Amino acid sequence: MAESFLQLSQDKQSIFLSADRYAGEALTRDMLISQIEKLGAQNYYRFESAIDSALAFINQPTPDDGDVTTDIKPIIVAECRDASYLVKTEADMMKASLTITAPYGGKAISGPALLEALKDNHIVKGIRKNQLQEIIRLSGQLSAGQKITVPVAFGRMPEHGADTRFEALVEDVGSRILRPQALDDGKVDMLDLGELVTVKAGQAIMRRIPATPGTPGFTVEGKELPAVAGKPAEFEVGEGTAISEQDENILLALKSGIPVMKPKGMQVDDALTLKGVNVATGHISFDGSVIINGDVTPGMKVAATGNITVTGFVELAELKAGGDIAIIKGVIGRKQEGSPLACYLEAGGKVTSKFAQFAEIEAGQDVSFSLHALHCVIRTQGEVVVTDQLKRHGTLSGGYIEAGYSVRAVNIGALAGVPTTIIAFGRYHHLLEQLQLAADQYDKEKDSIQQLKQAQLKLIKIPQSKRPPELVEKLKQTAQHHRDSLIATQHNFETLKAEYEELRELVSVTALNRIYSGVKIQLEKEKLTLNQEHGPSKIQIRDREIQCQPL
């Protein structure tokens, strides 16, 4: 019988065929496998080539003289194997995975064994116990020899500190123009925009949010990844303001007036209030902010170092402000063949109005309209936005638009195919220049470190007793300074690069409802002319080319 050929070893770790039990009867693979199973070893690892050898040996013809070879060693055909594991780490040491092979009749893997395996492979940080429990649970459901891989340890990238931020605590006029006030009956009155924003002495007008140090990261091997601290910044204490004695992160107004936003602070301007600007008042030039409770009539000029706020219309006039320009009703110019547009606005900050037509506008920040901008020349380092709060109205048509970042409107162009030129993301030149400067600085620091290494090598050649201690210390300190500077410069380059790439993904020309033929768009160096009408669309750079895609 077949069973006379198989034996289970005394330690129950293997099954073998012994030639001295040969009984001369033929044996098939199925019979041999069946006998293995009867021995309770159905999950043992089988040596297929050994089984083939065993079958060939048993089934060989019997010698004519009846002699049986008895000096053949036992053939092991199956063995018991415990569960095994393999630890694998990513090249950047930010993730480690465990691959478990289910046991062949042997012992299953245990939690302590896995922890020891990770330790043996220098995985000591970021180990997730729930992942270890999960892989143990899943491995228990596997058939003999099946494998499962689960990530069990994770590094953490450093969280670099945030730079100091400054948050205005007062609202500007422009935001009120774009968000009309509600009446008692719940309806919106487009004309009633509430009281103009003013501040009182002692009022908190800006909050400073301090820089944060950041949180270091680590690899799964426990190596610390240092975080770069955020850049601290102090208030720019403008005229009419002071830092609170109770809270160094609060800026207070020292007098009543108009708050004018600065990048890192505010100033409070004295306000010149007029009922209108016309031939009776003459041109206005004021060191502070100007509030005009009426219209600016044709031919008049208004200049202010702070903000200019007009509650009526500006028609065929010139306004120049060091801060923001806010015009509640609208801006009206006139088409003049062969001449510059007769209505001109220039602001160091934002320009906001209900509408503008045939006007030339230059701004250091965003330009926003709630109704339309028709046949205007607009140049801004910020964005151009033509939409009301509900995104139902807002047409940008005709003229030339050059924006530092995105352009967004409900409708762009016109059904008649009015030529409209839009250049967005004009700030990319500045970002690329900053990137190049950072790269040059990085190379400069690397060169300095290399020169210091050469100096240190020359110093090593001098007998230690003759090395000037002050020179050794100076080289050491200088080398550390350049290493720190190299890390900071590299972080600066990576931050700028990430900012550029993020902006490149985000900047777009967006039509929330419709964009018409005749619109020419440029993003960086890529150009697109629309020859047909589209519904809600977003024009962006994708895969290094400009594309028009539906929203």
C-alpha positions in Angstrom: 0.0 0.0 0.0 1.0 3.6 -0.6 1.0 4.4 3.1 4.0 2.1 3.6 6.2 4.6 1.7 5.5 7.8 3.7 6.6 8.6 7.2 6.1 11.7 9.5 9.4 12.7 11.1 9.6 12.4 14.9 9.5 16.2 15.3 6.5 16.3 12.9 8.3 18.8 10.8 8.7 16.8 7.6 7.3 13.9 5.6 9.6 11.6 3.7 9.6 8.4 1.6 11.9 5.7 2.7 13.1 3.2 0.1 13.5 0.4 2.6 9.7 0.2 2.8 9.3 -0.4 -0.9 6.5 -3.0 -1.5 6.6 -3.1 -5.3 3.2 -1.5 -6.0 2.7 1.4 -8.4 2.0 4.8 -6.9 0.3 7.8 -8.5 0.7 11.5 -7.5 -2.9 11.6 -6.3 -2.3 8.6 -4.0 0.8 10.3 -2.6 -1.0 13.6 -2.0 -3.9 11.7 -0.4 -1.5 9.9 2.0 0.1 13.3 2.9 -3.3 14.6 3.8 -4.1 11.5 5.9 -0.9 12.3 7.9 -2.5 15.7 8.8 0.0 17.5 6.7 -2.3 18.9 4.0 -1.0 22.4 4.6 2.7 21.4 4.6 4.9 22.9 1.9 5.4 20.3 -0.8 8.6 19.8 -2.7 7.1 19.1 -6.2 10.5 18.1 -7.7 11.0 15.7 -4.7 7.6 14.2 -5.3 8.4 13.7 -8.9 11.7 12.0 -7.9 9.8 9.8 -5.4 7.3 8.7 -7.9 10.0 7.9 -10.5 11.9 5.9 -7.9 9.0 3.9 -6.6 7.5 3.1 -10.0 10.8 2.1 -11.6 10.9 -1.5 -13.0 11.8 -4.2 -10.5 15.3 -5.7 -11.2 15.3 -9.2 -12.8 17.2 -10.6 -9.9 14.7 -9.3 -7.4 17.3 -7.3 -5.6 16.0 -4.0 -4.1 18.3 -1.1 -3.5 18.3 -0.3 0.1 21.1 2.4 0.4 18.9 5.2 -1.0 18.4 8.0 1.4 14.9 9.0 2.4 13.3 11.6 0.1 11.6 14.5 1.9 8.4 15.4 0.0 6.8 18.0 2.3 7.8 20.0 5.4 6.2 22.2 8.0 7.0 25.9 7.7 6.1 28.8 10.0 4.8 32.1 8.7 7.5 34.3 7.3 7.8 38.0 6.8 9.7 40.6 4.7 10.2 44.2 5.7 10.5 46.7 2.9 11.2 50.5 3.1 10.7 53.2 0.5 13.8 54.9 -0.8 13.1 58.1 1.1 12.6 56.1 4.4 9.1 57.6 4.8 7.2 54.3 4.7 7.8 50.7 5.7 5.7 47.7 4.7 5.4 44.2 5.9 4.8 41.2 3.6 3.6 38.1 5.4 3.6 34.7 3.9 1.0 32.4 5.6 2.4 29.3 7.3 2.6 25.9 5.7 1.2 24.0 8.7 3.4 25.9 11.1 3.1 28.8 13.5 1.2 32.0 12.6 3.0 35.3 13.0 2.7 37.2 16.3 2.6 40.8 17.2 5.9 40.7 19.3 7.6 38.9 16.4 6.6 41.6 14.0 7.8 44.3 16.3 11.1 42.5 16.7 11.4 42.2 12.9 10.8 45.9 12.5 13.4 46.6 15.1 15.9 44.3 13.4 15.4 46.3 10.2 15.9 49.6 12.1 12.2 50.6 11.8 11.6 52.4 15.1 9.4 55.4 14.4 5.9 56.0 13.1 4.8 52.3 13.7 1.0 52.0 13.5 -0.2 49.4 16.0 -3.6 49.2 14.3 -1.9 48.3 11.0 0.0 45.6 12.7 -3.2 44.2 14.2 -4.8 44.4 10.8 -2.1 42.5 9.0 -2.2 39.8 11.7 -6.0 39.5 11.3 -5.8 39.4 7.5 -2.9 36.9 7.5 -5.1 34.5 9.6 -7.5 34.4 6.7 -4.9 33.3 4.2 -4.4 29.9 2.7 -1.0 28.2 3.2 1.6 30.2 1.3 -0.5 33.1 0.4 1.0 36.6 0.8 -0.3 39.9 2.1 1.5 43.3 2.2 0.4 46.1 4.4 2.2 49.4 5.2 2.8 49.5 8.9 5.2 52.5 9.6 5.0 56.0 8.3 7.4 58.9 8.5 6.2 62.4 8.8 7.3 65.3 6.7 8.2 68.4 8.7 5.5 71.0 9.0 7.4 74.2 8.3 6.4 77.2 10.4 3.9 79.8 9.1 5.1 83.3 8.5 3.6 86.1 10.5 0.2 87.2 9.1 -1.8 90.4 9.6 -5.5 90.4 9.8 -7.6 93.5 9.3 -10.3 94.0 12.0 -12.2 96.6 10.1 -14.1 96.4 6.8 -13.2 98.5 3.8 -15.6 100.3 1.5 -14.9 98.1 -1.5 -16.2 95.0 0.2 -19.4 96.9 1.0 -19.9 97.9 -2.6 -19.7 94.2 -3.6 -22.0 93.2 -0.8 -25.1 95.5 -0.7 -26.9 95.9 2.6 -30.2 94.2 3.2 -33.4 96.1 4.0 -35.7 95.3 6.9 -38.0 93.3 4.6 -35.1 91.1 3.5 -34.8 92.6 0.1 -31.5 94.0 -1.2 -31.2 97.7 -1.9 -28.3 98.1 -4.4 -28.1 101.8 -3.6 -28.0 101.7 0.2 -24.5 100.5 0.9 -24.4 101.4 4.6 -22.2 103.9 6.3 -18.7 104.4 5.1 -16.1 102.6 7.1 -14.5 104.8 9.7 -12.7 104.0 12.9 -12.6 105.7 16.3 -9.7 106.4 18.6 -8.8 103.4 20.7 -10.4 100.9 18.3 -8.6 97.7 17.4 -8.0 97.8 13.6 -5.5 95.0 12.9 -4.3 91.7 14.5 -0.9 90.2 14.1 -0.8 86.4 14.0 2.8 85.5 15.1 5.0 83.2 13.1 5.1 79.6 14.2 8.2 77.5 14.8 6.9 74.5 12.8 7.0 70.8 13.8 10.0 68.6 12.9 9.3 65.4 10.9 11.0 62.0 11.0 11.7 59.0 8.9 10.7 55.5 9.9 14.3 54.9 11.0 13.9 57.7 13.5 16.0 60.4 11.7 14.7 63.8 12.5 13.7 66.1 9.6 14.1 69.6 10.8 11.3 72.2 10.3 12.0 75.7 9.0 10.5 78.3 11.3 8.2 80.9 9.9 9.5 84.4 9.2 8.7 86.8 12.0 7.5 90.3 11.1 6.7 93.4 13.1 3.9 95.8 12.6 4.4 98.7 10.3 2.9 101.3 12.6 1.4 103.9 10.3 0.4 107.4 11.2 -2.5 107.5 13.5 -1.9 104.0 14.9 -0.1 102.4 17.8 0.5 98.9 19.2 -1.7 98.1 22.2 0.1 98.1 25.5 -2.0 95.2 26.7 -1.5 93.0 23.6 1.5 93.4 21.3 -0.4 91.6 18.5 -3.1 94.3 18.3 -2.8 97.6 16.4 -5.0 100.4 17.7 -6.3 103.6 16.0 -5.1 106.7 17.8 -7.6 109.0 16.2 -10.9 108.9 14.3 -10.5 108.7 10.5 -10.3 106.4 7.5 -8.2 103.2 7.9 -5.7 102.6 5.1 -4.4 99.1 4.7 -0.7 98.4 4.4 1.0 95.0 3.9 2.0 94.8 7.6 -0.1 97.4 9.3 -2.4 100.3 8.8 -2.5 104.0 9.0 -5.5 106.2 10.0 -5.9 109.2 7.7 -7.6 112.4 8.3 -10.5 112.5 6.0 -11.4 115.4 3.6 -15.1 115.2 3.0 -16.7 116.9 0.0 -20.2 117.0 -1.4 -18.8 116.6 -4.9 -15.8 117.5 -7.1 -16.6 119.9 -9.9 -15.4 123.2 -11.4 -16.6 125.0 -8.2 -14.3 122.9 -6.0 -11.4 122.7 -8.5 -9.0 119.8 -8.5 -8.4 118.1 -5.2 -5.0 117.0 -3.8 -5.0 115.9 -0.2 -2.5 114.3 2.2 -4.9 111.7 3.6 -8.1 110.1 2.5 -10.9 111.8 0.5 -14.6 111.0 0.8 -16.8 112.5 -1.9 -20.5 112.3 -1.1 -21.5 112.9 -4.7 -20.1 112.8 -8.2 -16.7 113.6 -9.8 -17.6 115.6 -12.9 -15.9 115.6 -16.3 -12.4 117.1 -16.5 -11.8 117.0 -12.7 -8.8 115.5 -10.9 -8.6 114.0 -7.4 -5.3 112.9 -5.8 -4.9 111.5 -2.3 -2.1 109.7 -0.4 -4.7 107.5 1.2 -8.1 106.1 0.0 -10.6 107.8 -2.3 -14.2 107.0 -1.8 -16.9 108.3 -4.1 -20.6 107.7 -3.4 -21.8 108.8 -6.8 -20.3 108.5 -10.3 -16.9 109.3 -11.7 -17.2 110.6 -15.3 -14.4 111.5 -17.6 -12.2 112.3 -14.6 -8.8 111.4 -13.1 -8.4 109.8 -9.7 -5.1 108.8 -8.1 -4.8 107.2 -4.7 -2.0 105.8 -2.7 -4.5 103.4 -1.1 -7.8 102.1 -2.5 -10.4 103.6 -4.8 -14.0 102.8 -4.1 -16.7 104.2 -6.4 -20.2 103.2 -5.4 -22.2 104.0 -8.5 -19.9 103.6 -11.4 -17.1 104.9 -13.7 -18.0 106.4 -17.1 -15.5 107.3 -19.8 -15.9 107.9 -23.5 -14.4 106.4 -26.6 -11.9 108.7 -28.2 -10.4 107.6 -31.5 -6.6 107.8 -31.5 -6.4 109.1 -28.0 -6.1 107.6 -24.5 -9.3 107.0 -22.7 -10.5 110.2 -20.9 -11.3 108.5 -17.6 -8.3 107.3 -15.6 -8.0 105.6 -12.2 -4.7 104.7 -10.5 -4.6 103.0 -7.1 -1.8 101.6 -5.0 -4.3 99.2 -3.5 -7.7 98.0 -4.8 -10.2 99.5 -7.2 -13.8 98.6 -6.6 -17.0 99.9 -8.3 -20.4 98.8 -9.6 -19.3 99.2 -13.2 -16.8 100.9 -15.5 -16.9 101.6 -19.2 -14.3 103.2 -21.5 -11.9 103.7 -18.5 -8.2 103.1 -18.0 -7.5 101.5 -14.6 -4.2 100.7 -12.9 -4.1 99.0 -9.5 -1.6 97.4 -7.2 -4.2 94.9 -6.0 -7.5 93.5 -7.2 -9.9 95.3 -9.5 -13.6 94.3 -8.9 -16.9 95.3 -10.4 -20.4 93.9 -9.5 -22.1 94.7 -12.8 -19.8 95.1 -15.8 -16.5 96.4 -17.2 -16.9 97.4 -20.9 -14.2 98.5 -23.3 -11.7 99.2 -20.5 -7.9 99.0 -20.3 -7.1 97.4 -16.9 -3.7 96.7 -15.6 -3.4 95.2 -12.1 -0.9 93.1 -10.1 -3.8 91.3 -8.5 -7.0 89.7 -9.9 -9.8 91.1 -12.1 -13.3 90.0 -10.8 -16.6 91.0 -12.5 -19.4 89.4 -10.6 -22.0 90.3 -8.0 -22.2 88.3 -4.8 -24.9 86.0 -6.2 -22.8 85.4 -9.4 -25.8 86.3 -11.6 -24.5 89.6 -13.1 -21.0 90.5 -14.3 -19.9 91.1 -17.9 -16.3 91.7 -19.0 -16.3 92.7 -22.6 -14.1 94.6 -25.0 -10.8 96.3 -24.2 -7.5 95.0 -22.8 -7.0 93.3 -19.5 -3.7 92.5 -17.9 -3.9 90.8 -14.5 -1.2 89.6 -12.2 -3.2 86.5 -11.4 -6.7 85.2 -12.4 -9.6 86.9 -14.3 -13.1 85.9 -13.4 -16.5 87.1 -14.7 -20.0 85.7 -15.3 -19.8 86.5 -19.0 -16.6 87.3 -21.0 -16.9 88.9 -24.4 -20.1 89.6 -26.3 -22.4 87.9 -28.7 -21.3 90.2 -31.5 -17.7 88.9 -31.1 -16.4 92.1 -29.6 -12.5 91.8 -29.5 -11.5 91.2 -25.9 -7.8 90.6 -24.9 -7.0 89.1 -21.5 -3.5 88.5 -20.3 -3.6 86.6 -17.0 -0.8 85.5 -14.6 1.4 88.4 -15.6 3.2 88.0 -12.2 4.9 84.8 -13.4 7.8 86.9 -14.6 8.4 88.1 -11.0 8.1 84.6 -9.6 10.6 83.2 -12.1 13.0 86.0 -11.3 12.7 85.2 -7.6 13.3 81.5 -8.3 16.4 82.3 -10.3 17.8 84.6 -7.5 17.2 81.8 -5.0 18.9 79.3 -7.2 21.9 81.6 -7.6 22.1 82.1 -3.9 22.0 78.3 -3.3 24.9 77.8 -5.8 26.8 80.6 -4.1 26.5 79.0 -0.7 27.6 75.6 -2.1 30.7 77.3 -3.6 31.4 78.9 -0.2 31.2 75.5 1.5 33.5 73.9 -1.0 36.0 76.7 -0.6 35.9 76.2 3.2 36.4 72.4 2.8 39.6 73.2 0.8 40.8 75.5 3.5 40.0 72.9 6.2 42.0 70.2 4.1 45.0 72.6 4.0 44.7 73.1 7.7 44.7 69.4 8.4 48.0 69.1 6.7 49.5 71.4 9.3 50.6 69.5 12.5 47.9 69.9 15.2 50.3 71.6 17.5 51.0 74.3 15.0 47.4 75.0 14.0 46.2 78.4 15.1 43.2 77.7 17.5 41.4 80.9 16.5 41.6 80.0 12.8 40.3 76.5 13.5 37.3 77.9 15.5 36.7 80.6 12.8 36.6 78.0 10.0 34.3 75.8 12.1 31.8 78.7 12.8 31.9 79.9 9.2 31.3 76.4 7.9 28.3 76.0 10.2 27.0 79.5 9.2 27.1 78.5 5.5 25.5 75.1 6.1 22.6 76.8 7.9 22.4 79.4 5.2 22.4 76.6 2.5 19.5 74.8 4.3 17.5 78.1 4.5 18.2 79.0 0.9 17.2 75.5 -0.3 13.9 75.8 1.7 13.4 79.3 0.2 13.9 77.9 -3.3 11.6 75.0 -2.7 8.9 77.3 -1.2 9.1 79.6 -4.2 9.0 76.7 -6.6 6.0 75.2 -4.8 4.2 78.6 -4.8 4.9 79.0 -8.5 3.7 75.5 -9.4 0.6 75.9 -7.2 -0.3 79.3 -8.7 0.3 77.8 -12.2 -2.3 75.2 -11.4 -4.8 77.7 -9.8 -4.5 80.7 -12.1 -7.2 80.8 -14.7 -9.6 82.8 -16.8 -13.1 81.8 -15.8 -16.5 82.5 -17.3 -19.2 81.4 -14.9 -21.9 81.5 -17.5 -20.6 82.1 -21.0 -17.5 83.1 -23.0 -17.9 84.3 -26.6 -15.8 84.1 -29.7 -13.4 86.9 -30.3 -11.8 86.6 -26.9 -8.0 86.3 -26.9 -6.4 84.9 -23.8 -2.7 84.6 -22.8 -1.5 82.6 -19.7 2.3 83.0 -19.3 3.5 82.6 -22.9 0.7 80.3 -24.0 -2.1 81.9 -26.2 -5.6 80.9 -27.1 -8.1 82.6 -29.4 -11.7 81.5 -29.0 -13.5 81.0 -32.4 -16.8 79.8 -31.0 -19.1 80.4 -28.0 -18.7 78.3 -24.9 -20.8 77.7 -21.8 -19.4 77.9 -18.3 -15.6 77.5 -18.9 -12.2 77.7 -17.3 -9.1 78.4 -19.3 -5.9 77.1 -17.6 -2.5 75.7 -18.4 -2.6 71.9 -18.3 0.1 69.6 -19.5 2.2 72.6 -20.6 -0.5 73.9 -22.9 -3.5 76.3 -22.6 -6.8 74.5 -22.5 -10.5 75.6 -22.4 -12.5 73.2 -20.3 -16.1 73.2 -19.1 -16.8 74.0 -15.5 
